[in-house]
Amino acid sequence: MRNETEPAADRSARRVTIDPEGPVLIDGPVEVRMPDGTTARSDRFMVALCTCRRSRRYPWCDTSHRRRTRGED
């Protein structure tokens, strides 16, 4: 959904990849508007957004969604 008040440069399409067992991958850079009104920004070329809310770096994925087994580091 586009906001018609945004500058034209901000309307360019971003590629989003949904992984059913992991994060949402977005071609960066991105800004994420948080529920409390703050903005999280990443200038990386590919950004992984956490969908499980287990990440210690939320909204960014830190792979906390992966199941750990005994003996793994």
MARMI-687736 format. One line per field, with one value per residue: residue number from 1; residue in three letters; x, y, z of N, C-alpha, C in turn. Coordinates in steps of 0.02 Angstrom, whole numbers, plus 50000, padded with zeros to 5 digits. Layout:
# MARMI-687736
num	[NUM, ...]
residu	[ALA, ...]
n_xx	[X, ...]
n_yy	[Y, ...]
n_zz	[Z, ...]
ca_xx	[X, ...]
ca_yy	[Y, ...]
ca_zz	[Z, ...]
c_xx	[X, ...]
c_yy	[Y, ...]
c_zz	[Z, ...]
# end
This chain:
# MARMI-687736
num	[1, 2, 3, 4, 5, 6, 7, 8, 9, 10, 11, 12, 13, 14, 15, 16, 17, 18, 19, 20, 21, 22, 23, 24, 25, 26, 27, 28, 29, 30, 31, 32, 33, 34, 35, 36, 37, 38, 39, 40, 41, 42, 43, 44, 45, 46, 47, 48, 49, 50, 51, 52, 53, 54, 55, 56, 57, 58, 59, 60, 61, 62, 63, 64, 65, 66, 67, 68, 69, 70, 71, 72, 73]
residu	[MET, ARG, ASN, GLU, THR, GLU, PRO, ALA, ALA, ASP, ARG, SER, ALA, ARG, ARG, VAL, THR, ILE, ASP, PRO, GLU, GLY, PRO, VAL, LEU, ILE, ASP, GLY, PRO, VAL, GLU, VAL, ARG, MET, PRO, ASP, GLY, THR, THR, ALA, ARG, SER, ASP, ARG, PHE, MET, VAL, ALA, LEU, CYS, THR, CYS, ARG, ARG, SER, ARG, ARG, TYR, PRO, TRP, CYS, ASP, THR, SER, HIS, ARG, ARG, ARG, THR, ARG, GLY, GLU, ASP]
n_xx	[50042, 50033, 50081, 50022, 50079, 50214, 50381, 50430, 50546, 50543, 50448, 50490, 50492, 50521, 50602, 50531, 50551, 50472, 50500, 50437, 50487, 50569, 50641, 50573, 50638, 50707, 50752, 50870, 50912, 50812, 50677, 50593, 50442, 50403, 50288, 50284, 50306, 50437, 50578, 50665, 50814, 50902, 51043, 51091, 51115, 51029, 50900, 50845, 50696, 50627, 50503, 50459, 50474, 50570, 50695, 50838, 50874, 50766, 50682, 50756, 50813, 50897, 50923, 50862, 50750, 50784, 50787, 50874, 50984, 51041, 51212, 51246, 51328]
n_yy	[49942, 50108, 50267, 50416, 50537, 50518, 50548, 50523, 50444, 50361, 50271, 50165, 49993, 49860, 49705, 49570, 49426, 49287, 49172, 49026, 48961, 49049, 49214, 49367, 49420, 49565, 49670, 49791, 49966, 49981, 50053, 50027, 50052, 50056, 49988, 50078, 50199, 50234, 50225, 50099, 50074, 50003, 49995, 49894, 49783, 49675, 49633, 49551, 49525, 49490, 49370, 49290, 49345, 49309, 49358, 49440, 49557, 49622, 49729, 49651, 49497, 49373, 49242, 49167, 49092, 48968, 48799, 48734, 48602, 48481, 48497, 48584, 48738]
n_zz	[50000, 49955, 50014, 49969, 50004, 50019, 49961, 49789, 49774, 49885, 49854, 49779, 49732, 49844, 49865, 49946, 50041, 50103, 50227, 50284, 50396, 50459, 50460, 50387, 50239, 50172, 50039, 50070, 50096, 50248, 50343, 50493, 50565, 50730, 50854, 50962, 50906, 50877, 50763, 50681, 50594, 50458, 50357, 50281, 50138, 50131, 50236, 50382, 50455, 50612, 50646, 50744, 50867, 50961, 50954, 51021, 50969, 50917, 50803, 50717, 50651, 50744, 50728, 50829, 50813, 50772, 50816, 50952, 50989, 51110, 51150, 51048, 51005]
ca_xx	[50000, 50073, 50058, 50031, 50117, 50285, 50418, 50432, 50603, 50525, 50396, 50517, 50474, 50570, 50589, 50519, 50550, 50444, 50523, 50390, 50522, 50619, 50625, 50554, 50697, 50690, 50807, 50879, 50902, 50742, 50657, 50537, 50406, 50387, 50223, 50289, 50318, 50507, 50597, 50727, 50839, 50960, 51069, 51118, 51085, 50976, 50880, 50803, 50650, 50604, 50431, 50442, 50482, 50619, 50759, 50861, 50888, 50703, 50646, 50802, 50820, 50963, 50916, 50835, 50695, 50810, 50785, 50940, 50986, 51094, 51278, 51261, 51352]
ca_yy	[50000, 50168, 50329, 50466, 50594, 50502, 50568, 50471, 50400, 50313, 50226, 50111, 49927, 49821, 49633, 49539, 49354, 49259, 49105, 49001, 48938, 49097, 49285, 49398, 49451, 49624, 49707, 49852, 49983, 49985, 50083, 49992, 50092, 50013, 50004, 50134, 50259, 50243, 50197, 50060, 50080, 49963, 50014, 49834, 49768, 49627, 49639, 49496, 49547, 49436, 49359, 49247, 49388, 49281, 49392, 49490, 49618, 49637, 49690, 49615, 49426, 49349, 49169, 49136, 49048, 48901, 48754, 48712, 48534, 48472, 48490, 48637, 48800]
ca_zz	[50000, 49950, 50044, 49916, 50028, 50020, 49901, 49738, 49786, 49937, 49828, 49738, 49757, 49880, 49861, 50012, 50038, 50164, 50243, 50334, 50456, 50479, 50458, 50324, 50209, 50132, 50010, 50109, 50166, 50269, 50406, 50522, 50614, 50786, 50885, 51009, 50868, 50859, 50698, 50678, 50526, 50438, 50291, 50249, 50073, 50144, 50306, 50407, 50508, 50655, 50647, 50802, 50926, 51008, 50943, 51070, 50931, 50883, 50753, 50674, 50667, 50766, 50719, 50889, 50794, 50759, 50874, 50975, 51017, 51159, 51121, 51001, 51034]
c_xx	[50045, 50040, 50073, 50069, 50192, 50318, 50424, 50489, 50587, 50474, 50424, 50504, 50534, 50552, 50584, 50513, 50525, 50468, 50477, 50423, 50574, 50595, 50596, 50617, 50676, 50753, 50811, 50902, 50827, 50736, 50595, 50505, 50380, 50320, 50225, 50304, 50390, 50520, 50663, 50749, 50899, 50979, 51099, 51082, 51029, 50963, 50835, 50761, 50624, 50528, 50410, 50445, 50529, 50686, 50775, 50874, 50825, 50700, 50691, 50809, 50891, 50966, 50893, 50779, 50719, 50807, 50856, 50934, 51045, 51161, 51295, 51286, 51303]
c_yy	[50062, 50226, 50384, 50528, 50581, 50527, 50509, 50422, 50346, 50263, 50169, 50044, 49895, 49747, 49607, 49464, 49327, 49187, 49078, 48977, 48987, 49168, 49306, 49435, 49507, 49655, 49774, 49910, 49989, 50026, 50046, 50037, 50045, 50034, 50065, 50201, 50272, 50210, 50160, 50061, 50034, 49984, 49954, 49821, 49717, 49628, 49581, 49522, 49487, 49431, 49317, 49285, 49358, 49318, 49440, 49557, 49641, 49710, 49649, 49543, 49411, 49273, 49133, 49087, 48976, 48860, 48732, 48641, 48529, 48462, 48543, 48698, 48855]
c_zz	[50000, 49985, 49994, 49939, 50031, 49956, 49853, 49750, 49837, 49913, 49787, 49772, 49791, 49872, 49932, 50002, 50104, 50171, 50298, 50398, 50480, 50472, 50390, 50299, 50163, 50104, 50044, 50066, 50183, 50333, 50429, 50574, 50668, 50817, 50932, 50973, 50849, 50791, 50706, 50606, 50516, 50367, 50254, 50183, 50078, 50219, 50324, 50465, 50546, 50652, 50708, 50868, 50979, 51005, 51000, 51036, 50894, 50864, 50707, 50698, 50690, 50766, 50782, 50873, 50782, 50822, 50890, 51002, 51065, 51125, 51070, 51038, 51023]
# end
